């Protein structure tokens, strides 16, 4: 028996934004996705067997303000003008099976970060003796060139 109901949907999305501070850049990225008025609760990266995974990149949600929202997050903020930052969520989910998410963020290009996130996920799957094809692994990725103070953010929302 669980006290918190298992999610039936996982929506994976991302955005980048600028702000006057790192907190404001992060908040602005949350607002772009449509979850700026939620209380984000960080969870680990297991997708329930019956959950359906979908993706979206911006303007996603109409969640009531103050909602306690479970999510996996890959987030990076920086004040280093001209630097490229990126956030990535690699995921694998087959119908009727438990799914997995691996996150990565860093001072790297989108392509570099995608490969790192996918490699983390490959190891997670191998450690669990799960058979998979590499083309079944998907990834959402956000790259951002910092102007003043920037944030790159990917989230998997558990609904």
C-alpha positions in Angstrom: 0.0 0.0 0.0 1.3 3.5 -0.9 0.3 6.7 0.9 0.9 8.7 -2.3 -0.9 7.5 -5.4 1.4 6.3 -8.2 1.6 8.8 -11.1 -0.2 7.8 -14.3 1.6 10.4 -16.5 5.1 11.7 -16.7 5.6 14.8 -18.8 9.1 15.6 -19.8 9.8 19.2 -20.8 12.4 21.9 -20.7 13.2 25.6 -21.1 15.9 28.1 -20.6 15.8 31.7 -19.3 17.7 34.7 -18.1 17.2 36.6 -14.9 18.9 39.2 -12.7 20.0 36.4 -10.3 20.4 32.6 -10.6 17.2 32.2 -8.6 15.3 34.5 -11.0 16.7 32.7 -14.0 15.5 29.4 -12.6 12.2 30.8 -11.7 11.8 32.3 -15.2 12.6 28.9 -16.7 9.9 27.3 -14.5 7.5 30.0 -15.6 8.2 29.3 -19.3 7.3 25.7 -18.8 4.1 26.7 -16.9 5.1 25.4 -13.4 6.4 28.6 -11.8 3.7 28.6 -9.1 4.3 25.0 -8.1 6.3 23.7 -5.1 8.8 21.4 -6.8 9.6 18.2 -5.0 12.6 16.4 -6.3 12.2 12.7 -6.7 14.5 10.0 -8.1 14.2 8.6 -11.6 11.8 5.6 -11.6 8.8 5.8 -13.9 5.8 3.6 -12.7 4.9 0.6 -15.0 1.5 2.0 -15.9 2.6 5.6 -16.4 2.4 7.1 -19.9 5.4 9.4 -20.9 4.9 12.4 -23.1 7.1 15.4 -24.0 6.6 19.1 -24.3 9.0 22.0 -24.5 7.2 25.2 -23.3 3.9 26.5 -21.9 2.9 23.2 -20.6 0.7 23.2 -17.5 -2.3 24.6 -15.9 -1.5 23.3 -12.4 -3.1 25.2 -9.4 -0.7 27.5 -7.6 0.9 26.0 -4.5 0.6 22.4 -5.8 3.3 20.0 -4.4 4.7 18.8 -7.7 7.0 15.7 -7.8 9.6 16.0 -10.5 13.0 14.8 -11.7 15.1 17.9 -12.5 18.3 18.6 -14.4 19.2 22.2 -13.8 22.2 24.5 -14.2 22.5 28.2 -13.7 25.4 30.5 -14.4 26.5 34.1 -14.4 29.4 33.5 -16.8 28.4 35.6 -19.8 29.0 33.8 -23.1 29.2 30.3 -21.6 27.1 27.5 -23.0 25.1 25.6 -20.4 22.8 22.7 -20.9 20.4 20.4 -19.1 19.3 16.9 -20.2 16.9 14.1 -19.3 17.4 10.7 -21.0 14.6 8.3 -20.5 13.5 4.7 -21.4 10.0 3.4 -21.0 8.3 0.4 -22.6 4.6 -0.4 -22.1 4.0 -2.5 -19.0 7.5 -2.1 -17.7 9.1 0.2 -15.1 10.9 3.1 -16.8 14.0 5.1 -15.9 15.3 8.6 -16.2 18.9 9.8 -16.1 19.7 13.5 -15.7 22.8 15.5 -16.7 23.6 19.2 -16.6 26.8 21.1 -17.2 28.9 23.5 -19.2 28.6 21.5 -22.4 26.9 21.6 -25.8 23.5 19.9 -26.3 25.2 17.0 -28.2 27.8 16.4 -25.5 25.2 16.4 -22.8 22.8 14.1 -24.6 25.5 11.5 -24.9 26.5 11.8 -21.2 22.8 11.5 -20.1 22.2 8.5 -22.4 25.4 6.8 -21.1 24.2 7.2 -17.5 20.8 5.7 -18.5 22.5 2.8 -20.3 24.4 2.0 -17.1 21.2 2.2 -15.0 19.5 -0.3 -17.3 22.5 -2.7 -17.5 22.8 -2.7 -13.7 19.2 -3.8 -13.5 19.7 -6.5 -16.2 17.2 -4.8 -18.5 17.4 -5.7 -22.1 17.0 -2.6 -24.4 17.8 -1.3 -27.8 19.8 1.9 -27.9 17.3 3.5 -30.2 14.6 3.1 -27.5 16.4 5.7 -25.3 15.1 9.2 -25.8 16.4 12.5 -24.5 15.1 16.0 -24.0 17.8 18.6 -24.0 18.0 22.4 -23.5 21.1 24.4 -24.4 21.5 28.1 -23.4 24.2 30.7 -24.0 24.4 32.8 -20.9 23.9 36.6 -21.5 23.9 37.9 -17.9 22.6 35.2 -15.6 21.1 32.1 -17.3 19.4 28.8 -16.5 18.9 25.6 -18.5 16.2 23.3 -17.1 14.7 20.0 -17.9 12.0 18.5 -15.7 10.0 15.2 -15.7 6.7 16.0 -14.0 5.0 13.1 -12.2 1.2 13.5 -12.5 
